[in-house]
């Protein structure tokens, strides 16, 4: 089963993902997509990562992912929580994310997968070319993963809305 959890910054999406994942079969691997080199100089990020770690059960294994998320996911067994796709896209050179590879691996996984991503389509229009490219690529990634997902949730203010597949809406 694939669950995609979307939301804006500080919406509660990671907390919801952690709660849902904790009810799934173990072993569980938490895939952190933000490189440590990005986190280290930013004291706010250091504190946020520490809070995320403190919420996770001690039995969960943590893997730090790089730009090759699909290959790294293919090697994992059991339940996986990927947090999140926005940091992954940002880590890929030129935002050239392997969307097809990611979707192929997600579709082939035996275990449950919970994927967290930023919903950037509701935000302020980016002022730079890089910002617009990031928004567009992440939007494409989110749509591709949502098309595969068994369940898609949008988190706003810590509350979740289940999003229906438009092909199933009558």
ChimeraX attribute file (.defattr): number of C-alpha atoms within 10 A of each C-alpha:
attribute: neighborCount
match mode: 1-to-1
recipient: residues
	/A:1	15
	/A:2	21
	/A:3	22
	/A:4	23
	/A:5	30
	/A:6	28
	/A:7	23
	/A:8	18
	/A:9	15
	/A:10	13
	/A:11	18
	/A:12	19
	/A:13	29
	/A:14	23
	/A:15	15
	/A:16	18
	/A:17	21
	/A:18	19
	/A:19	13
	/A:20	13
	/A:21	23
	/A:22	16
	/A:23	8
	/A:24	16
	/A:25	12
	/A:26	16
	/A:27	13
	/A:28	23
	/A:29	21
	/A:30	21
	/A:31	22
	/A:32	20
	/A:33	23
	/A:34	22
	/A:35	15
	/A:36	13
	/A:37	8
	/A:38	12
	/A:39	15
	/A:40	11
	/A:41	10
	/A:42	10
	/A:43	10
	/A:44	11
	/A:45	13
	/A:46	14
	/A:47	12
	/A:48	12
	/A:49	15
	/A:50	11
	/A:51	11
	/A:52	12
	/A:53	14
	/A:54	10
	/A:55	11
	/A:56	17
	/A:57	11
	/A:58	9
	/A:59	10
	/A:60	17
	/A:61	13
	/A:62	16
	/A:63	15
	/A:64	14
	/A:65	23
	/A:66	19
	/A:67	21
	/A:68	16
	/A:69	23
	/A:70	20
	/A:71	14
	/A:72	16
	/A:73	20
	/A:74	16
	/A:75	9
	/A:76	16
	/A:77	15
	/A:78	15
	/A:79	22
	/A:80	27
	/A:81	25
	/A:82	24
	/A:83	24
	/A:84	21
	/A:85	23
	/A:86	22
	/A:87	20
	/A:88	23
	/A:89	25
	/A:90	20
	/A:91	20
	/A:92	15
	/A:93	9
	/A:94	11
	/A:95	18
	/A:96	14
	/A:97	23
	/A:98	16
	/A:99	18
	/A:100	13
	/A:101	15
	/A:102	20
	/A:103	18
	/A:104	15
	/A:105	17
	/A:106	23
	/A:107	15
	/A:108	9
	/A:109	19
	/A:110	14
	/A:111	19
	/A:112	20
	/A:113	24
	/A:114	26
	/A:115	27
	/A:116	24
	/A:117	26
	/A:118	24
	/A:119	19
	/A:120	20
	/A:121	12
	/A:122	8
	/A:123	10
	/A:124	7
	/A:125	11
	/A:126	13
	/A:127	8
	/A:128	9
	/A:129	9
	/A:130	12
	/A:131	13
	/A:132	13
	/A:133	15
	/A:134	20
	/A:135	23
	/A:136	15
	/A:137	19
	/A:138	26
	/A:139	17
	/A:140	14
	/A:141	22
	/A:142	23
	/A:143	12
	/A:144	15
	/A:145	24
	/A:146	22
	/A:147	15
	/A:148	17
	/A:149	21
	/A:150	12
	/A:151	17
	/A:152	23
	/A:153	21
	/A:154	21
	/A:155	23
	/A:156	16
	/A:157	12
	/A:158	14
	/A:159	13
	/A:160	18
	/A:161	12
	/A:162	11
	/A:163	12
	/A:164	11
	/A:165	13
	/A:166	8
	/A:167	6
	/A:168	6
	/A:169	6
	/A:170	4
